[in-house]
Amino acid sequence: MSAAEKLDFHIIPGAWFRQDLLYPVFGLSTEAVRKYRSRGLWLEGKHYRTDPANVLVYNKEAIEKWMAGQP
């Protein structure tokens, strides 16, 4: 591959995904997401949960609805 060639990656997250994808998918910073959780705007079990590896994961559909102003 030459230097002039560019690779395009398209990320399609599953239903639940890790925090690393929140910015590329929704444009949300780590700090904004922390505030949404701590202020109770995002609910555990609905918008986020802990996976079996004890890592926070986020629900794409629930966040999309929240961002659209839907309950």
Secondary structure, DSSP 4 states (H G I P E B T S, - for coil): --TT----------SEEEGGGHHHHH---HHHHHHHHHTTSS-BTTTEEE-TTS-EEEEHHHHHHHHTT--
